[in-house]
């Protein structure tokens, strides 16, 4: 320590052993640094430290280690809690904290053991959640077990036998805790049927080095679970999908009227939550999800593909129920639209933002939006409700409203709704009060496209490696902020307590999903473009963006020039799979003698990437690290999600 006299108060301060960051004397902090820490905050940046294979960010943290009476207080005999202000002397210690910013794979794995010793479990979670971006499970496992896990030939034997034994115990506990966290948090890493090489290697190591340990039991149980699921999957080739491919009798849209709005919303939420809880968070990483367009990766991220398929199925179900029967009168068709608006509102109460966005997107698609007579027959209060629900997904300030809403209600027990329509507000309050009286808590199902977009933009904006070929781990910390939100919302989904209604689920599965061309053709048959005496709802810009433009896959169509009153041709998704998607014009409606279909031209792949990056960089500078990151540039179409 280095005591410094300040008036009548003696303060002493010291650094962590061996500290040498350009300080005046090794092991001691200059008084100017101490005063700087005292005046500002308890933590101060101290720059970077570079060593072979790693770069660290260094901070100084001021910690109070002792408080005692000064001379005057001791003379008066006052001690402990009775010390008055100004009669105390405080002793502080300034500690040096190193956080790894970049390093080789060997250094990052080595830092797992160091982090365990320093109780830095956040680093362990970040590494396990993001390492697939720069290494394979096999590489990390071999480094951890072969280099550091061989307790018999550990380098700690070079010191005395007692220290060697203690060091082995510490190392053993560290490796056991890391493996336990790996098996618990990222069990999907070891799903490599049919031989499961990494899991068998791990199990063999645990049986040899830690027989009877908790990690060994977990690894054995996981292997048995995977093998059992593999047998079940052989019987059902689509374990993640809720839909059967078998042909069934198509039910007419009139059957839709048999289901109550709250039941439909509840069943959609049941299906959405079930799929969202199965999503493997690291599959959402931009470096992984963006590889899905390669032929050999057609089975990549099946849980994400299943969630996207569900989103598209809801969107097309809405369109199908409205357009399928050409015989319906305008008032009957308006009733169906009104029913879907009410279902969307029920989804909002249940905090199911996935189906809510799917329904709103469908109602704003070209084929539905253009039905002017039908929209004119929808009651005014329902139209106001629809406007309020649409505002949630406004693209203003990079979808700020929906992001703030998700952050506010993500883990809350109930939705927090505030409607400007008195009737809507009364009805909503009654529903929420009923939920509270019954003690029913709600989870949250987010719109997965938000996370996919954020992680894709992070992957595009930040480099994988820095100068010297070191892995940029700061990038992985930023990605983990988004991954952690996904995991938190998945945990919140367990609050839902719903049971499947087989009658509705069977009806939903049997719906004939129309392509965009079929939907538009039916729409034109139902209402021609001649009558412009009535107006459609106010058009909105880019409710759901076409993710294929953001992901810039190999099959993005760069030129599209649809003619008047013709459905817009559907580009293939960046995965190379042809997807029928509902799209809506973002152009303001033009009430001329003949209806024009306004289509915003699609930029070449370089342009949207450039615009998105510019927007993303702005958000990086304005947004706090803990909030959702965004980077979606504006496009002109509303479309369903595409895998």
N, C-alpha and C positions, 0 to 999 in steps of 0.2 A: 504494500500500500504506500501511498504518497500523501501524507497529511499536508493540508494547506490551511493556513490561518486566515480567516475572513472575519474581521472585527473581533467579536468575542466568541464567535462560533467556529469550532474546529470541524472541518469535514475531511474525510479521507475517502479515496476512491482508488480502485484498481481495475485491472483488466483480467481477462481470462489468461491462464498460464500460456506462455509462448506467443502472446499476441505481438505482431509486428506489422503494422499497416502504415508504415511511414510515420509512426509516432516519434516523439522526441527521444524517448528512452524505452527500450524494450520492456514490456510488462507494465508500463505506466501510461496513463492518459494525460495529455497536456491539460493544464487548468482551463485554457481557452475552450477546449473541446467539452470539458465538464460544464462550464458555464453555458455553452451553446445548448447542450442537452437540457440544462436546468431551465433555461428561459423558454425554450420551444416545446419540445415533446420528449417523451422518454425514449424515443427511437430516432436514430439519425442514419441516413445513408452514408457509407464510407467508401463507396466505389466498388471496384472489382479486384479479385485476386485470380491470377492465372497460374496454373501448374500443369505439369505434363498430363495431357488427356482430359482436362477439365477447366471450366471457367466458373467462378463463384461470385455471387453478389454478396457484399459484406455490409452489415448494418451493426451499429452500436446501440445497445439497449441499457438504459440506466435503471438499476434495480436498487431499492432501499433495503438494506440488510440489517440495520440497527437504528434505534432511536433512543436517546438517553437525555438526562437532564444536563443543562450547562452549569457553569460554576455558581451562578446566582440561585438557580433552583436547588442545587445540592446544598447550598448554605442555608436555605429556608427549610430543607428537609422534605421537599415535595418530590414525589417519584410517580412512575407508572402513568395511569390514566389521569391523574390529577395535575399533570404538567400543563401550565397555561401556555397560550401561543407566545412565541418569541423567547421562550425559556427552554428550548430543546436543541439538541445537536443531532443531526441526522448523518448516518454513514451510508454511502452509496457504493455500489459496485457497477462498473461499466463492463458489460459482457459483449463479446464479439460473436455474432451469429453469421454463419456462412450458409447460403442457399445456392445450390447448384443451378446454373443457367444453361450450360451446355457441356457435353462430354462424350467420350467414347462409350460404346455399349458396356464395356468392362467397368468403366467408372460409374455408370448409372446403376449397374447391378450391385457393385460394391457399396454404393450409397444407400441401397436398401438396408444393408446391415448397419451402417452408421446411423441411418434415420431411426431404426428400431432402438438403438442405444440411446438416442437423444429424444425418444418418445415423439418423434415426428411422423405420426401415422398418416398424416395427410400426403406426404411424399409417396408412401407405399401405395395409397389408393390412387394417386395420380398416375404412377408408373403402371400399375396393373390395369388401369382403365384405358391407357393410351399407347402402350408399347407396341401394339400391332402396326402402328404407323412406321416403325423403323426396325422391327425385329420380329422373328417368329417365336412361337411358344417353345419350340425345340431349342433354339439358340439361347434363350433366357434360362430355360431349365438346365441345360448343360453347364452354363456358366455358374449358376447358383449351386448346383449339386456337385459338379466335378471339381470346380476351383475352390469353393468355400465350404462345401458340405462334407468333404472327406475329413472327418474328425480324427481318424487314426494317424494321418500324416500331416496334421495341421502345423503351420509354421510356428504356432505358439509353443511348441516343445523346445524351442531354442532357449527360452527363459527357464527359471526354476520350476521344479515339478509342481509346487503348490500353485504358483501363478499359472502354469500350464493347465492344470486341472480346472481352475476357476475360469480361465479364458475359454476352454472347451465348453464349459457349462453355459457361459454367456452366449457363445456362438451357436450352440445347439438350440438354446431358447429362441434366439433371433430367427434362425432358419425355420424352426417349427412354427413360430408366429406368422412369418411371411407365407409359408406354405398353407397354413390354415386360412389366412385371409384370401389367398389365391383361390383355394377350393371353394370358399364361401361366396366371394364377390364375382368371380369370373369362371365359374365351372364350365361354361361353354367352350373355353379355350381347349379343353381336353376331349371334346366330342369329335373324335376322328374315327368313325366306324370304317371297316369292321374290326380293325386290330387295336385301335387306341394306343399307339406307340408311346406317346408322352405320358399318358396316365399310367401305363404299365411300368415305365421307367421310374416314375415318381413313387409308385407303390413298392417297387423292388427296393428303392433306396430307403424308404421308411421302414420296411420290414427288416432291413439289414442294420440301419443306424438308429432307428427309434421304434423298436418293436413294442406293440401294445399302446402306442401313443394315440392321442386324439386325432392328429392329422392322418395317421394310418387308417383309423376307422372311417374317417370321412372319405378318404380316397377309395377304400374298398366299397363303401356304400354307393359312391358316385359311379364306380365301374358297373356295379350290379344294376343301378338305375338306368344307365345308358344302354346296357345290353337288353334290359327288359323293354325299354322304349323302342329299340331297334326292331325287336320282334313284333311289337304293335304296329310300327310304321310299315312293316312289310305287308300287313293286312290293309292298312289305310295309307295310300301313297301321298296324301296331302294332310299331314297332321296339323299344320298351322292354318288351314283354310276351313272356313265354316260352311262351305258350299259343296254340294255334290254335283257331279257332272251328269248324273242320270237324267234322262228326259222324263218330265212329268207334265201333267195337263196344265196348260196355262190358265191362270185364273184371271177373270176380268177385273177392271178397276173398280167396279161397283162393290166388290167384296171388301175393298179398302174401307168403306164406310162402316163396316161392322166393328172396327177396332177403335177404342177410345184413344184420344190424343195422348193422354198421360201414359197409357200402356205402350203405345208405339215408341214414345220417347224413352221409356224405361227399358224396353227390349233392345232398342238401338244402343243405348248406353251399356246394357249388359254385354252385348256382342263387342262393342268398341273397347270396353275396359278389359275384357278377357284377352283380346288380341294385344292391347297396349302393354299389359303386364308381361306378355311373352317376348316383347321386343328385347333383343340383346343390345344394350346401349352402345357398345363399341362398334357395332355394325353401322351406326349412324355417322361415324367419323368420315370426313370428306375423302380421305385417302382410300377408304375401303368402299364406300357407297359409290364413288365415282368410277370404280372399276367394273360395275355391274354390266356395262354394255359389251364387255368382251365375251366371246363365245364360250370360253371355258368357265366363265363365272355366271352362267345362267341360273345356277342354284344358289348364288351368293345372297346372304341376308334374307332368308325366307320369311322371317318374322316381320321384317319391314314391308316386304312385298305383300304379305297377307293383310297388313294394316291398310296399305294403299288400295288393295283390291276391295276391302270393305268400304273405304271412303268412296270409291268410284261406284260401287254397287248401290250405295245410298243415293248418290247423285242421280244415277240413271233410273232408280226406282221412282224417284220424285217425278222425273220427266215422263216415264212410262205411264204412271197412273193418271197423269193429266192429259196425255195425248192419245192413249191407246184406243179409246172408243170414239170414233168419229161421230157416232149417233148422239152423243151427249149434247144437251142444250147449253147455251152460254152460261146460264145461271148455275147449272149442275157442275160445269167445269170450274166456275168461280168458287163453288163450295169446296172443291178438292184443293184448290190453291189456298183457300182460307184455312182448311184443315192442316195443310202442311206448315203454314205460318204459325199456327197454334202449336203444332208439334215442335217446331224450332224453338218456340218460347219455352216449352216444357224442357227441352234439352238444355236451354240456358239455365233454368232453375236447377237442373241436375248437374250443372257445370260440365256438360259434355260438349266441348268446343269443336270436336271432330265432326260429329253428325250435324251440329248447328251450322258449321261452315259448309258442309256438303249440301245441306238443304238450301241455304241462302244462295250458294253458287248455282244450283240447279234452277232456282226461280229466276235467276238473272241470266240464264243461258239464252242464246239466240232464239231457240225454238219456243221458249216460254215467254220471254220478254216481249216478243212481237205480237202476242195475242191481245191486242188493244181492247177489243170488246169484252173479253173475259176479265181483264184487269179492271175495267170500268165497273164491273158488277161486284167486285170485292168491296165489302163494307169499309168505310173510312177508318174506323178504329183499328181494323186489321192491317190496313195499309200503313198506318202510323206505327203499329207494332213492328211491321216488316222493316220500315225505315230505321227504327231503333236497333233492331238486330243487325241490319246491314252496316250501321255505323261502327259496330264492334270491330269489323274487319276492314275499316277504312285504311287505305294505304298512305294516309297522311303521316308524315314524320316516320317513315319506315314502320308502319303498322304499330305506332306507339300505343294506341288505345287497347288493342288486343294483348300486347305485351304487358302493359301495366296491369290489365285485368287478370292475366294469368299469374303474375307475380303476387297480386293482392289476394286472390282467391285460391291459389294453387293448393295450399294445405289448410285452408279454413274449413270449418265444419259445414257451413251453408253458403249459398250464393248471396251476394249483396246487390240486389237489384233496385234500381231507381228509375221509374218510368214517368214520363211527362204526361202519359195518358192515364187519367184517373181510374178508369175501369180496369185497365191493365194492372195498375198499381194495387188496387184493392184485391183483385184475383190472386196476384202474386203473393201479397202479404198473407192471404188466407192459406195458400199452399205452403209457404215457409213456416207459418205458425203451426200448421198441422204436423209438419216434419219435426219441429222442435218439441211439440207435445208428445210425439211418439218416440222421441230420442233417437231419430234416424239421422246419422251423419252421412254426408255425401263426399265422395272422392272427387277427382278431377281427371277428365280425359282431354288432353291437349290436342291441338292440330299438329301432327307430327311433322308436317312440311316446314314449320317454323324452325325446328331443330335441325332438320336436314339442310335447310338453306344456310343457317348460321354456321354449321360445321363445314359445309362446302366452301363458304366464303372465307372462313378462317384458314382452311387448307390452301386456298388460292392466294390469300394475302400474305401469309407468313411462310418463310423459308423452312425447309426440313433440316437443312444443315447450315452452319455458319462457317466463317473462314477457318481453314484448317481441317475441314471435314468432320467437325464435331456435331453431334446431334443437338438440334435446337430444342432444349427441354422447356424453354419459356413458351414455345408454341403449344406444347402438350398441357401446360398449366392453363392456358386460355381455353383449350378444347375441353379440359376437365370441368370448367365452370358450367359448360352446357351439358356435359354428360351427367354431372351431379344433379342438375335440375330434372333430367329425365328420370334418374333413379329415385329422386324425392317424390315425383308425381306418380311413379309406379307404386311406391309404397303407399301413397295416399289413396290409390285405387282400391286398396284392401278395405277401405271404409264402406264401399258400396255393399249393400246386402240385398241382392236381387235374385230372383229365380226365373229360369227361362219359361216363356209361354210357347209351348210347342206349336200351337195353332198359328200364332203370328210368325214364328221362325220358318215354318213350312211354307206359309204364304210368301214370305220375303224371299225364300230360296227359289220359288217357282216363278218369280217375276221375269218376264221377258225383257231383257235389257236391250234397248234400241241403240243403234249407232248414231253418231251425230247427223249423218246424211239422212237416215231413216226418220229421225226426230224432226229434222227441218222439213222434210217432205210432208210428213203428217201435219205439221204446223201450218204449212201453206195450204193444204187441203181443207183444214178446219177454218182458217181465216185467210182470205186472200189479202193482197197488199193494196187493194183499191180504196177501202174505206179508211180515212184518216180523221174521222170526226171525233174519235176518242183517243186518249193518250195512254201509253204504257207508264209504268212507274218510272220515277226519275232514274236515269241510268247512272251507274257508279263505275269508277275506274278500277280495273284490275283487282277484283275481289280475291281471286286465287291466281297466282302467276304460274305460267307454264314452266315447271321445273326443268324440263328438257333444255330450255334456253339457259338457265342458270348453270346446269351441270355440263352443258356444252358437249354433249355426246357426239358420236360420229355420224348420227343420222338426222341432225337438225336441218330442217328445210329452210333455206335462206330466202327464198322468193315465193310469195303467195299472192296471186292476183285474182280473187274470186269476183265473179260478175254479179250484177245486181240480182237480188232475190235467189241467189244460189248459195247453198251451204258451203261454208269455208272448208277447204280440204284439211284433213287432220294429219299433221306431221307425225312421223314415227317418234316414239320416245327415244331418249339417248341410250336406252338399253338395247335398241335394235328391235324391240317388240312393237308390233303395230297395235296401237291402243285407240279405241274410239273415245273421244273426250268431248264434253260439252263446252263450247266456248261462247263468250258473249262480247259484243262490241263495246268498247269504252267510249265511243264517239257520242256526242250529244245527239239526241234524236232530231231528225230533220223532217218536219211536217210539210212535205211537199205532196204533189198529187200522187206520186208513186213512192213507196217506201224504199229507202236506200239502206243497204247493209254496209256500215262503215267498218273497215278493217284496218287496223294499224299495221303497217309493213313490219316484217320481222327483220331485225338487223342481222348482219353477218355475225358469226360466232365471236369475232374479235371485239366488235362494238359493245354488245351487252356485257362482256367480261370486263371491258375497260370501264364502262359506266358503273357496273356493280362494284368494282374495286374502289373507284373514286368515292362512291357513296359509303362503302364500308369503312374506308379510311377516315371519313368524317365522323362516322359513328364511333370508331375506336377512340378518337380524340375527345368526344363529347360524353360517352357513356362510362359510368363507373364500372370497374372490373366485374362486380358481382351481378350486374344486370344482364339480360339476354342481349347477345350481340346480333346485329343485323347488317345486311348488305344488299338487299334486293333493290335493283334499279327498277324503274317503272316500265312496264310493257303495256300493251293495249288489249290483252285478251283475258277473259276469265275462263279457266279450264279446270277440269278435274285433275287430281294427282295422277302422275304417270310413273310407273316403276322404271 
